[in-house]
Amino acid sequence: MSDRVLIVEDVAAVSPAATSALRRQGFVVSCVGTRLNLARALDQTSPHVVILNPEHGPHQDALRVIRRHSRAAVLLLAGRGVPPGEVRGVDECLRRPFTMVDLIARVRMLARRGTRPPPTLEIGDLAITTRAATVTCKGNEIDLTRTERKLLSALAAHAGKVVSKKELLAAVWGLESGDPNLVEVNISTLRRKLERHAPRAVHTVRGQGYRLGEPLG
């Protein structure tokens, strides 16, 4: 099975040449030209490697979306003047100028390395893989819808901390604003499914949002 690569950039600066070169090496390549569609592109393509090429402004917002929705390795394309502190959080950094030979070598190395194993959060008898958002109880998987899995993933990524409805709307539905009832209804159905196995796993913090974890106190 061919390794999948997703190229993320503000403008089509490297994607045409990189797409052609990588496809000749047997990679399956997709491109997304706007970060507004990044979460959807990650869900649809399930890449093994993401090439992040920010032309305008910082890349940390895009990186957070990638880490929230994917276990892919991330290759950042950066200018020589970008300080080391601004490339934290990525798996590899390739500085400009570079050749397609350099790019292919880095992508091949990351693809061989494989995707990151999803971290697992244990709450009582529940075991939650925070990125894949699968949940099991004593080895038996709990059946969740795609939206419920994404909602659980967003909560598990901040386990023990309060996540606001606004943050959940952005993480799960990609909305900067929206009806908070959408969150409330889906939290209610998720909570019902989880509470059959782990009572009070999801807590409502009045006026603030929701928290996943053992009861406080």
N, C-alpha and C positions, 0 to 999 in steps of 0.2 A: 504494500500500500504506500502511495506517495505521501511525502510529508507536505503539510499545508502551511502556506505563508500568507500573512495578511500585512499589507503595506498601508501605513497610516500617515497621511501628510496633509498639510494645509493647501498646498498647490501641487500640481503634478510635476514635481521637480526631478524625482528619480524613478517614479513608478513605471513609465513606459520602457525605459532601458532595463531597469531591474527586473520587471516582469518578463520581458523577452529572454534575458539571460538566465533567470532562474527556471523558467519553463523548459529551456533547452537542457537544463541539468535534471529534469524530471520532477521538479517541484510543482505543486498545484498552487497558483498564486491568485489572490484577490486583492482589491484595493478599495479603500474608503477615503473619500476626499473631504469629508467633514466630520468633525468629532461629535456632532449632534447625532450621527448615525452609528457611532462606534460600538455602543453596547449591542445594537441589533446585529451589526456585522460580525462581532465576536460570537454571538449566539448562533448565527447561521453558518459560519464557516468553521468553527472549532479549530483554530489554527494551532500548529505546533510551535511556530515562531511568529512573532510580531515585529516588523521593522517600523520603528517610530522615527519619523523625519519631520520635526517641528521647524517650520520656516519662520513663523511669527510668534513671538512670545514663549513663555515657559511650557514645558511638556508635562508637568506634574499632574495636572488635572486629567489628561489623557491616560497617564500611567495608572492613576487611581482607578479609572474605569476598567482598564485592562486587568488589573489585579483583582477587581471585584467580580469580573465576568469570565475570567479565563485563567488557566494554569500554564499558558504558553510562556516560553522564554522570550524576553524582550531585548532587541538589539536597537540601541539608540544611535542615530546618525547625528553627529554634533560638530560644530565648528571648532577649530583649534583654540579659539579664545574662550570657550565655555569652561568655567572653573570646575575642578573635580567635585566640589560640593553640589553642583547642579546635576550631576549624572548619577547620584545615589538612587538605589532602588531598581536599576535596570540590571540585566544579566551580563550584557556586553556593551561597550561603547566603541564605535568606529568613527574616527575623526576625519573630517574633510581636509584635503582632497583624498579620495580613495578610488581604487579601480574596481571594476565589476569582479575581477578575480578575488580581490580582498573581500568584497561583500559576499560572494558565493561561499568563500571559505568560512567566514564567520557564521553564516546561516547554516551551513552543513554541520559545523561543530555544535551549534546549539540544538539542531535537530537530533543529532546523535546523543546529546546529553539527555534529551527527553524532557517532558513536562514535569513541573514540580509536583511532588506528591501533596495532595490536599491536606492541610492541617486538620486534625480531629479534635473536636471539643466534646468532652464528656460531662453530661449533666445527669447525675443519678445513673439510671440504666440506659440513658440515651447516649448515642454516639453520633455526632454531627460532623460531616466533612464540610468545612466552612465555605469552600468555593463551589464544590459540586452541589452543595446543599442537599445531600442525601442524609437520611436520618434512620437509624436502626435502634431497636430496643432488644437487648439480649440476642443480637445477631439477626433479628427479623426486621426487614425494611418496612417502614411506614409509608403507605401510599399517599403521595402528595401531588397536587396539580403543579404545572409549570410555574404559575404565579406564586403558589404557596412555597415552592422550593426557592424561588428568588427572594421572597420575603424572609424566609428562614435564613437564607445566606446573608442577607443584609443585617439581620439581627445578630447572627453568629459571628460576623466579622467584627462586631463591637460588643461581644459577650460581656455581661456585667456592667455595661454602660447604657445610659438612656439614649435611644435613637428617636428623633422627632418624627412626626408625621410628614413634615416637609422633606426631611432626608429620605424617608422611605418612598415617598412619591417619586423623588429623583432617581433613587437606586433601582426601584422595581419597575416603574412605568416610564421613566425618562421624562418626567414632568417637572418643570420649574415651579409650577403652581397647579393647584387642582383641588377637587373636593376631598376634604379629609375623611368623609364617610367612606370613600373607596378603600382607604387604609383600614378603617375600623371594621368594615364588613369582612375583609380578607383576614385580618388579625383574628377575628372571632372564629372563622372556620378553621384556621390553622391551629388556634388554641384548643378547639374541641378535639381535633385529631391527636394532638400531642398529649392532652390531659388523660387520654385513655391509658397512657403508658407513664407519663411524668407529670403528675399534678402540679400546677402553678409553675410551669417552665417559663411561660411568657407572662410578664408582669406589666400592668398598666401603672404608669407614674403620672398621676393626675396633673394636667396642665403642661406636661413636658413631652410625653411620648411613651415608648415601650422599652422594656429591658428583658433580655434573655439571660437566665441564670438561676442559681439557687436562691431561695428567699433570703432576704437580708435579715440579720438578727436571729 
